[in-house]
Amino acid sequence: MKQRVLSLALALALCLSFVPAASAAAGLDNFTKSNPYTPGQFTDVPADAWFAGAVQAAYEYGLMQGPSATLFNVTGNVTIGETIVIASRLHAAYQGEGFVFEPGDPWYQPYVDYAAANGIAGGYPDYSPAISRAAFAMILTNALPEEALAPINSVEENAIPDIPSDANYHDAVYRLYRAGVISGTNAAGFFAPNNKITRSEVAVILSAMVDPALRKSFSMKAVVNPTGLSISSGSVNLTTGDTQQLTATASPVNTTLPITWSSDNTAVATVSANGLVTGVSAGTATVTAQCGSFTAKAAVTVTRKPPLSMEPTGFYYKRNSVNGITLSVDIRNHSGKTVNYYTFNLSFLDPIGNPAVDEITYKSTKRVRYVGPIAPNRSLLCYTLVGYIPACGGIRIDSIELEYADGTKETVPYNKTTTRQMR
């Protein structure tokens, strides 16, 4: 008994008891807005949601409520029994019959009997499962006559990509598309017949069925399905922040289905709607192009972009009259962060590449520390006396230590040598 009451309450939350005058003529004029709706009254229906207008209309027409005063349950699924309740009430309201549905056992039996008597739906072994979008379309189109769903759109045969011509739901779905009640789940016009239907989707369909002003005008050409798909490169190697354009080609060339792109790891690499791959962080990802049932993939490897320009400019040394060596170098900060301190780790070389010793420190290495801040894309400069090396034939920057304003540190291997001596 408790289950029966709960089921009945849920049915009433889907569709209110709309009873037109007993002698009313058949027509959509029998549906009038009688329930005032306050935007925001349902917390799960944001004002900018794609279904917000449809929920408002369905509520105002008395076609749907929420399970509570503040919740519409937009993602909840609709059962077979609830669908038959909706369709039976639609039919009765349209016909102006003033049909009163008496309580039954089980609760949906009066609606099942009415639906069977009026050619809306046959019997089901179980009315509790969630209904598919295809079955919902078949039952709902049976609730209204042809003139109530008159075509306003040109939708050619084979235009809806996932509706086979021999499917038992083919005619119902095409009727709803041509009437402008639905337009598909994506830009390609897919219907997703096997998906369960949600309450937000039901609101869209119901409101457009009873109010022609809410129907959409569009046209759809017959689909030319692809027979294959190729991609311009099967592998992509990027550094962070860099991009590479991929191109996917479907065959035949007159295929009408769009090519879509996706990345399985957007933290590593993203891909735009036209196939432009961008490295985000070090790692690997797979980028997939899809056209119909065909896919083509590219393996993406992203390495971190060096935080410093690896080709220094102004890189030379000067020697004074007492063998004092001054190093000059300009290296750009590509880290994207501010550098507070930086340290050059240097090695002195003689003319044949062996270590050369500073006659003051007796060392062949030197650390030169500078204070910033050095903003992103600005230069780390060095122009300083680094030692007294009579046999100096070159200076190598072994590494550069960076201390960032955010408190992090890193050491960048550099291994760049200058043998250029300026006078």
N, C-alpha and C positions, 0 to 999 in steps of 0.2 A: 504494500500500500504506500509506504514511504517513497519507494522508487517511482511509483506512478505519479505521485504528487510532484516530485522533483522534475520529472520529465515534462509534465504539463506546464510547470512554471517556466522551464527553459523554452518550451514552444511559444509561450506567451511573450517571452522576452524577445523572441525573433519576430513575431508578427502579432500585432494587436488585433483585437476583435473588431474588425471594420465591417459594419453591417449597413449597407445603403438602404434607401427606401425601397419597400417591396415592389413598388410599381415603376421604379426608375428604368429608363431605356438603357440598353447595353451601350457601353462606350467608356473611354478613358476619362470622360467628364465626371464619372462616378468617384474618381479619386480626387479628394480635396485636402488641402493642408489644414489640419485642425489642432495640431500639437505645437505650441510655441517652443522654440529651441533657443537656448542661450549658448553662444560660442564659448567653449571651454568647460561646459558642464560635464563632459566626459574627459577625465584626465588622460586617457590613452588616445585621444583624438586631437593632436596638435593642429592649430589653425592652418599651418602650411603643409599638412600631410596631403598626399595625393587623393586620399579618400574622404577628406574632411567635408567637402561639399556634398558628397553622396550620403554620408552618414546623417548630415543635417536634413537633407531632403527626405530620406527614408524615415527619419524620426517625425518630421513635420507631417508627412502623409499618413502617419500611423502604421507604417509597414514594419518598423523594427524599434525595439527598445534595447536597453542594456540590462545585464543581470543585476545591476544596482543603479542607483540614481547618479553615480559618479563614474561608472565604468561601462564601456561599451563592449569590451573584450574583442578588439579588432582582429586578433590573431586566432581566435577560437574557430574550430571547424564546425561545420553544419552537418547534421546526420541525415540519413535517408528519410526518417520519419518527419523531421523538422522541415525538410524540403517539400514533402507532400502537404504538410500543413500550409506552408507559404503558397504553394501552387493552387491549392484548393480555395484559399481565401481570395487570391488574385482572381481566379475564375469567377467565383461567386460575386465579388465586388464589381467586376467588369460587367457581368450579365445583369446586374441590378436586381438580383433575385431576393435579396434580404434573407439569405440562407442562414439559419441559426444552427450551429453545430452543437448538438447535444453531447453531454459527457458520454464517454464510452469506455469499454474495457477490452483491450488496453486503451490508454488515453488517446492514441492516434487513430483508432479504428473508424470513427465517423469520417475522418478526412480520407482515409484509405478507401472507404466505401464510396465517398463522393468522387474521388479521383478516378476510380475504376468506372463508375457510372458515366463520367463525362469525358472519358478518353484521355485523361491527363497522365495516369501512371497505372501500370499493372501491379500485381502483387509481388512482394519481396519476402524471402524466408526470414529476414532479420532487418528490422528498421533502425537499429541502434548504431551501425557503423557510420563513420564519416563518409559523406558522399564525394565522388570525384567531380571535377569540373565538367567532364563530359556528360555524366548522368544528370547533373544539375541543369545543364543547358537543355537536355532533352525534355525533362519534366517541366521546366519553366516555360519553354516555348509552346508546350501543349496547353498551357493555362490561358493563353490569349489567342484570339483568332488571327488570321492572316492580315486583316486590315489594321489591326492594332500594332503590328510589327511590319508595316509596309517598308519596302527597301528605299533607302535614300542614298546608298553608296554603291559604287561599282566595285565589286569584289569578284574577280574572275575565278573560274574554276581552277583549282590547284594553286591558288594564291596564298592560302594559309599553309605554311610549310609543314606543320605536324598534324594535319588532318587528312588521312588517306581517303581516297574517293569512295572506298567500299566500307568505311567505318559506319556503324549504326548511328553514330552521333553526328555524321557529316552534315546532314540537312539542317539540324537544329543549330549547330555552330555557325554555318554560313548564313542562316537566317538572322541570327543576332548580329553578326558582323555587318551584313547588308542593311540592317535596320539602324545601325549606329549605336546599338546598346553596348557592345564591347568592341575593342579595337586591338586586342592582343596584349601579351605580357611584356613585349619588348618592341624595339624599333622594327624588327623583321616581321612582326605580326604573329609570332608563335602563340598558340592557345594553351599549351600545357594540359592536354585533356586528362591525363592520368593523375595530376596533382589533386590533393584535397582542396576544397574551396573554403576560404576564410570568411568570417563575418564582414570584414571590410569589403571584400570582393562582392559578396552578396548585396551589400548596401549599394554599391555602384550599379549592379545589374538591375536590382529592383527599382531604384529611383529612375533610371533611364527607361525602364519598361513602362512605367505609369506616367512619365512626364517627357514627351517628345522633345521639349526644349533642352533636355540634358543629354540628348543623343549627339554623337560626334559624326562629322562629315569627313570622309576620306575615300581614297580609292586604292585598290591593290591589284597589281598585275600578276599574272600567272608566274609561279616560281619556276626558274630553270635551275634544277639541282646540280651541285657540283659533282664532278667525277674524280677530282683529285685536287691536291693542294701542295704547293712547294714553298720553300722559304729561301731567301737569298743567302743565308749563311747558317750553318748548323752550330757554330760556336762564336761567342763574342767575348773579347777580353778588354776590360775597361779599368781605368783607375777611377777612384771616387770623384764624382762630379762631372765626369766625361760622358759623352753620349755616342751612340751608334745607331744609324737608321737601318732597320730591317724592312724587307719587302716580302710580302706573301702574294703568291699568284695562284689563283684558282683556275681550274679548267672545267668546262669550256669557258672562253672569255666572256660569254654572255650570261654567265651565272648571275642570278639575281639575289642570291643570299649574301648578306654582308660578311666581311671578314672581321672577326673580333680578336682582341689581344688580351693576354693575361700573364701575370708573373706569379709563380708559386711561392716567392719569397720577396715581398716588396720591401723588407728591411734591407735587402742586399741590392736589388735592382727593380726599377719600375719600368713599365712600358706604356706608352701613350696609345690613344685610339688609332693612330696611324702607324704604329710600330717603332717609335723612337724609344730606344732603350737608354736608361740613365743609371749609372753606377751610384749607389747610395752609401754602401759600406762594404768592407772586405768580406768576401764569402762567395758562395755559389748560389745560383738560381736557375730555374728553367722558365723560359719565355715560350708561350704557346700561342700560335695563330690557329683560329678555328673558323671553318666555313661549313655549315651544315654538320654532317657527321664526320668530316675530315679534319685532321689536325696536323700541324707541322711544328716542330720544336727546335729551339736553339738553346744550347748550354751556355750560361753566362758566368764568367769568372771575373770578380771585381777585386782589385788590389787597392790598397790605400794609396792615395796620391801623396808623394813626398811632401812633407811640410815646408820644405825649402826648395828654391830653384836649384836644380842640380847642375846648371851651367853658369858658374859665376862670371860676373863682368868686372872690368877694371882690375883684373887679377895679375899682379906683378910685384916685384920688389925693387927697392933702391939700395944702393950701397954708398955710404959716405966715405970721407977720407980716412977714417979710422976703422973701416970694416963694420960700421954699424948698419944693420939690415932693417929696413922699414918695409912692412908688408902692406899692400893695398888690395882690398877685395870688396865686392858689392854682391850680396846674396839676398834674394827677395823672400819675404815671409809669406808662404802659401798655406800656412796651417789653419787659417780662418780664425785664429785666436790672437790676442795680444801677448807679445813676449816681453816679460819684465826684465829678464836677464838672459844673456847668451855668452857662451864660452867657446872659443876656438881652441882645439887641441892640435898643435902643429908639430911637424917633424922637419928638421933641417937636413938637406942632402948635399953631398959634394957633387962635382961635375959628372961623376960616373954613376951616381945614384946611391952611394953608400952614405951612412950617417955622417953628418958634419957637426963638429962640437963647437958650442959657444965658448969663447975663451974666458968669459967671466964666470959662467955657471958650470962649465965643463959637462954640460948636458946637450943632447941632440934633440930635445923636445921642449915645448913651451906651451903653457896655458895662458890664454889672453881672455880676460873676462870683461864684459861690457854691461852697462846698466841701460835699460830701455826707458820708457816703454816703446816697443815697436809694434805698431798697429798692423792688422792684416793688409797684405799687398804693399807694405813699405819695406825698406831695405835694412838688413843687418850689415853695418859697415865696419870695416877694420882698416885703420890707417895709423900704424903705430910702430915704434922701434921695438923689434922683437928679440934682438940680441946682437952680439958681435961675433960674426962667423967669417973668418978669413977665407975658408975654403967653400963658402956657400955657392952651390950651383943650382939650387932650387928649394922651394918650400912646399910641403904637402900639408893640406888640411885633412887630418885623419878623421875627425868627427867634430860635430858641433852640439853642445849641450844647450837645451832650451828649458827655461823655467817660465811657465805661462802665468798670466794674471789670475787664472782660475785655480792656481795651486798645483797643477799637474806639471810633470817634468818628463822629458824624453831626450835620448841621445840619438842623433841622426848620423849614421855612418856616411862619410863624405868622400874621402879618398880622391881628392882632386889636387894636382900638382902644377905649380907654375915654375918655369925655368926662365921666364921673361924678366930681364933686368932693364930697368929704366934708369937713364942718367939724369 
